[in-house]
Amino acid sequence: MNPMRNLLLAGSRNAWLQRQATRRRFVKLAVRRFMPGETVDEALVAAAEQNKLGIGVTLTHLGENLNDRAEADQVLAHYLATLARIGRDGVRGEVSIKPTQLAYDIDVAMCTAHTRTLAEAARAHGSRLWIDMEGTDYTEGTLALYREVRRTHSNLGLCLQAYLRRTRADLESLLPLGPAIRVVKGAYAEPQDKAFPDKQEVDENFHWMAERLWSPEARAAGAWATLGTHDHVLIERLEATAARMGVAPSAYEYALLYGIGRAEQLRLVKAGRNVRVLISYGAHWFPWYMRRLAERPANLLFVARSMFAN
Ligand SMILES: Cc1cc2nc3c(=O)[nH]c(=O)nc-3n(C[C@H](O)[C@H](O)[C@H](O)COP(=O)(O)OP(=O)(O)OC[C@H]3O[C@@H](n4cnc5c(N)ncnc54)[C@H](O)[C@@H]3O)c2cc1C
């Protein structure tokens, strides 16, 4: 495991560092590379720009580990308003939520009710509601949340992380439901008994997950694969596998993060692939941004550059 990655992921949970970083203008400038702004208006402007290029979006309001019911209610109200705007303005967009942003830690029943309300609102606009996958403290609970809301709402999608040893079994158990799954490598600091330490094993697992979602029985059950990666070597391999398995490009999509792998996003659109970018916005960007730095420590250079640009 990369020591710099570990350091940055440990930093993502450090309150002192968060206070320091969020006060600094140069850090905010560096964050702008991955985030169009802190407000939903800025996110929707960026969404319209992406849509013009033929790229769909997923919107996510940053925030996690909320321990206050009133704040969770505000998150619910915010997303309901956002979904209404997506519907009204004809945005090709979806919303993705984190259970802990809906106060999962203090009230699972409320979190479940809010998720169902949001899935209902998304359904009314003909779109899917996604559930992000957080650290392993929440894997079991998030799967249960997904299963519960999925009973009433088939427009619910779930993120599964290829770096987890348990994920193969989790995916197998979900396949009979014909689930919409966003496959990602995984962004949190996890111990080796839970997560594969080597990139090669993670990539292999990612590829295996796509193959399972593309299997005739999964597709017959209605499964959908959203492939969340910027890894162009992996993407090439996935493309070859889709062709070999006779999976049409219209039957799956790629999802990348706003501001990352821009050339790859445009290349995929040009090649006729479904592409979506995940746009994050909001004031609570610190832990999320630290995870982006951990994915590619070279991104620290952008922080340094913005410091000297001031
Ligand atoms: C749409 C989407 C949704 C996601 N949702 C979740 C989630 O719910 N839960 C979760 O744990 N994780 C989530 N992630 C993050 C994911 O787990 C990975 O941490 C992240 O995508 C980096 O992995 P990669 O597949 O791009 O491959 P990597 O092997 O990490 O990277 C491949 C290449 O992509 C480029 N790249 C990757 N990351 C960055 C970066 N931050 N900055 C610049 N270049 C970069 C680099 O060129 C790198 O060489 C999501 C990612 C995406 C794209």
The ligand as a MOL file (V3000), in Angstrom:
LIG
                    3D

  0  0  0     0  0            999 V3000
M  V30 BEGIN CTAB
M  V30 COUNTS 53 58 0 0 0
M  V30 BEGIN ATOM
M  V30 1 C -18.4320 8.1960 -10.8420 0
M  V30 2 C -17.6270 7.7460 -9.6560 0
M  V30 3 C -18.2570 7.4830 -8.4630 0
M  V30 4 C -17.5190 7.0360 -7.3700 0
M  V30 5 N -18.1640 6.6860 -6.2180 0
M  V30 6 C -17.4690 6.1150 -5.2120 0
M  V30 7 C -18.1110 5.6030 -4.0640 0
M  V30 8 O -19.3430 5.6810 -3.9120 0
M  V30 9 N -17.3530 5.0100 -3.1030 0
M  V30 10 C -15.9840 4.8890 -3.2270 0
M  V30 11 O -15.3460 4.3000 -2.3530 0
M  V30 12 N -15.3530 5.4210 -4.2920 0
M  V30 13 C -16.0400 6.0170 -5.2810 0
M  V30 14 N -15.3760 6.5200 -6.3770 0
M  V30 15 C -13.8880 6.6310 -6.3500 0
M  V30 16 C -13.2260 5.3460 -6.7910 0
M  V30 17 O -13.3750 4.3620 -5.7960 0
M  V30 18 C -11.7170 5.5590 -7.0590 0
M  V30 19 O -11.0860 5.9880 -5.8700 0
M  V30 20 C -11.3940 6.5490 -8.1350 0
M  V30 21 O -12.3070 6.4390 -9.2010 0
M  V30 22 C -9.9680 6.3330 -8.6820 0
M  V30 23 O -9.8510 5.0650 -9.2480 0
M  V30 24 P -9.7570 4.7760 -10.8350 0
M  V30 25 O -10.7390 3.7110 -11.1450 0
M  V30 26 O -9.9000 6.0000 -11.6070 0
M  V30 27 O -8.3660 4.0720 -11.0270 0
M  V30 28 P -6.8810 4.4120 -10.5400 0
M  V30 29 O -6.1030 3.1740 -10.8540 0
M  V30 30 O -6.8640 4.9470 -9.1630 0
M  V30 31 O -6.4740 5.5590 -11.5210 0
M  V30 32 C -6.3320 5.3610 -12.9280 0
M  V30 33 C -5.8600 6.6650 -13.5360 0
M  V30 34 O -6.9140 7.6240 -13.4260 0
M  V30 35 C -6.4070 8.8970 -13.1280 0
M  V30 36 N -6.9190 9.3270 -11.8000 0
M  V30 37 C -7.5540 8.5550 -10.8750 0
M  V30 38 N -7.8960 9.2960 -9.8050 0
M  V30 39 C -7.4550 10.5440 -10.0540 0
M  V30 40 C -7.5000 11.7630 -9.3360 0
M  V30 41 N -8.0680 11.8670 -8.1320 0
M  V30 42 N -6.9400 12.8560 -9.8990 0
M  V30 43 C -6.3770 12.8090 -11.1250 0
M  V30 44 N -6.2920 11.6750 -11.8530 0
M  V30 45 C -6.8240 10.5610 -11.3320 0
M  V30 46 C -4.8910 8.7720 -13.1010 0
M  V30 47 O -4.4300 9.0640 -14.3840 0
M  V30 48 C -4.6720 7.3080 -12.8040 0
M  V30 49 O -3.4620 6.8610 -13.2760 0
M  V30 50 C -16.1000 6.9330 -7.4730 0
M  V30 51 C -15.4810 7.2110 -8.6850 0
M  V30 52 C -16.2090 7.5960 -9.7770 0
M  V30 53 C -15.5020 7.8610 -11.0590 0
M  V30 END ATOM
M  V30 BEGIN BOND
M  V30 1 1 1 2
M  V30 2 1 2 3
M  V30 3 2 2 52
M  V30 4 2 3 4
M  V30 5 1 4 5
M  V30 6 1 4 50
M  V30 7 2 5 6
M  V30 8 1 6 7
M  V30 9 1 6 13
M  V30 10 2 7 8
M  V30 11 1 7 9
M  V30 12 1 9 10
M  V30 13 2 10 11
M  V30 14 1 10 12
M  V30 15 2 12 13
M  V30 16 1 13 14
M  V30 17 1 14 15
M  V30 18 1 14 50
M  V30 19 1 15 16
M  V30 20 1 16 17
M  V30 21 1 16 18
M  V30 22 1 18 19
M  V30 23 1 18 20
M  V30 24 1 20 21
M  V30 25 1 20 22
M  V30 26 1 22 23
M  V30 27 1 23 24
M  V30 28 2 24 25
M  V30 29 1 24 26
M  V30 30 1 24 27
M  V30 31 1 27 28
M  V30 32 2 28 29
M  V30 33 1 28 30
M  V30 34 1 28 31
M  V30 35 1 31 32
M  V30 36 1 32 33
M  V30 37 1 33 34
M  V30 38 1 33 48
M  V30 39 1 34 35
M  V30 40 1 35 36
M  V30 41 1 35 46
M  V30 42 1 36 37
M  V30 43 1 36 45
M  V30 44 2 37 38
M  V30 45 1 38 39
M  V30 46 1 39 40
M  V30 47 2 39 45
M  V30 48 1 40 41
M  V30 49 2 40 42
M  V30 50 1 42 43
M  V30 51 2 43 44
M  V30 52 1 44 45
M  V30 53 1 46 47
M  V30 54 1 46 48
M  V30 55 1 48 49
M  V30 56 2 50 51
M  V30 57 1 51 52
M  V30 58 1 52 53
M  V30 END BOND
M  V30 END CTAB
M  END
